[in-house]
Amino acid sequence: MKNKLGLALIGLVVIGTVAYIVFNKLGGNTPIEISLIKKSPEPLSGFYYVGTPQDERLSEAFQEMEKQKNLHPGTFLHTIYEVEPAGKLDTMRVFVGINQALSGEEIETRIFREQSFLLAKIQANRWVMPGPEKVKERIREFADSAQISLSEVFIDKIIAENEVHVIAPVKD
């Protein structure tokens, strides 16, 4: 009986150690780098989507902006979740765009008047990347410690599959 318990404990320790090593290798312990940038956030062009997260129109909005991104090298996909859904059937409002002037019937432009912003850089595999609320919390903590007031707009800039920047404009 003691041998089985001992083997089980050793097995748990081995599994826990391997899980921690994998988590760490994927970037799970990589710190969120936050800095103050003294310039206005880039203007964005794109679409607003209002609906549920499972609606096909959300996927279409992302596909259209991905296509525009590919047509304009050097641009990045940006999202601004104005109303985040609590569940799969809740209504959300999200702006999906790129940092390039676009024209079109349904294209809207977001221009930011703030003169500076906080930039949070997150580099980790998408499976271990910190969630949006944790990133916002870290940005707010940084802003509080630096006595900076945020506009409470958080812009996600997707750099690569394993890198996201979050832009938080600072109130003037």
N, C-alpha and C positions, 0 to 999 in steps of 0.2 A: 504494500500500500504506500509506504514512504517513497519507494523507488518511483512509482507512477506519479506521485505528487511532485517529486523532484524533477522528473523528466518533463512534466507539464510546465513547471515554472521555468526551466531552462528553455523550453520551446517558446514560451511567451516572451522571455527576454530576447531570444534570437529574432523572433518575428517583430517585436517592438524596435529593436536596433536596426534591422533591415528596413522597416517602414520609415524610420527617422532618416536613415541615409538616403533613401529614394526621395523622400520629401525635400531634403536639403539639396540633393542634386538637381531636382526640378526647379529650384529657386524658391521654395517655400519659406525660407528664412532670410531671403534677400530683403534688405530694408527699403522702405519707400523713400526716395530722395526728393526733398521738397526745397524749392528755391524761389526767390522773388525775382520776377522779370519786369523791368521798368519800361514796358511798352504796351500798347493796346493789343488785345488778342486779335488774331486775323479775322477778317470778315468771312462768313461762310455762306454758301449757296446750297439749297437743297429743298427737301420736302418735309412737311409735317405729316405725321401719321397719328390718327386718333382712332383707337379701337382696342380690341383684345390682343394679347400677345400671340395667339394662335391664328389670327386672321392672315390669309394669304397676302393681303395688301401690304403688311409689314415686311414680309419677305421680298415682295416686289419693289418696295421703296429702297431696301438695302441693295438689291440686285441692280437697280437703276443707278444708284450712287456709286456702286462698285464699277459699273461700266463707265461712268463719267470719270472716275478716278483713273481708270486705265487709259482713257483718251487724253488725260492731262497729266503726263509724268511729273513726279515731284509733289503731287497732292496727296492728302491723307483723308481717310474717312473720319468724320466727326459725328458724335451723337450728343444730344442734350435731352435728357429725360426730365421733362417738366412735371409729369405725373407718372410715378412708377406704380405698376400694378402690384397688389398684395397677393393676388392669385391668378390662375390661368384665365378666369372669366371676368376679371376686373378691367376697367377701361384704363388705357394708358395714353399719354401724349408725349411723343418723341419727335425731335427734329433730327433728320438724317441728312448730312451734307458733306461737302468737301470745301477745302480752302482755295477756291477758284471762283471767279465771277462766271456765272452761268446765266443764260437767258432762256426763257420758255414760259409757257402759259401757267404752269403750276409751280414754277421755281420761285422760292422765296429767299430773301437775303437777310442774314442776321449780322448786324453791325454792332460792335461793342464799343461804347464810349469811354469805358474805364481806361485809365492811363497805365495801369500795371496789373499783373496777375501772379498768382502762385502757381507754380508748375510742379506737379508730383509725377515722378517717373517710376513706373512699376515694371520690373523685368522678372518674369517667372513664367513657367509653363502654365497654360490656361487651367489646368487641373488643380494647381495649388496657388494661383493668383489670388490675392486678397479680394474680398467682395467690395462692392461699391460703398457700402456703409462704413466699412473699416477704413477705406481710403479717405472718405469725406471726414471721418472722425479725426484722422491724422492731420489732414489739411486744416481743420478747425483748431486743433490743438496748436499747430504751428502758428496760425494766425493770431490766436489768443496770446501766445507767448511773445509774439512780435508786436502786439497791440495793433493789429491790422483788422479792419472790418471787411468782410466778404460780401459780395452782392448776392450770394447764395445760388448762383448759377454754376453748374459744374459741367464742363465740356470734356467728353471723352474723345481723345485723339488716338486712333488705332494706328500705331506705327508698324507693327508686325504681329504675327500670331502670339509671340512671347513678350511683346512690349506694348504698353499702353501709357499714354501721358494724360493726366487729368489737369485741366486748366480751370482755375477758379479766379475770375476777375475780382479785383479789389475795389471797394467803394472809394471814390475820390473824396 
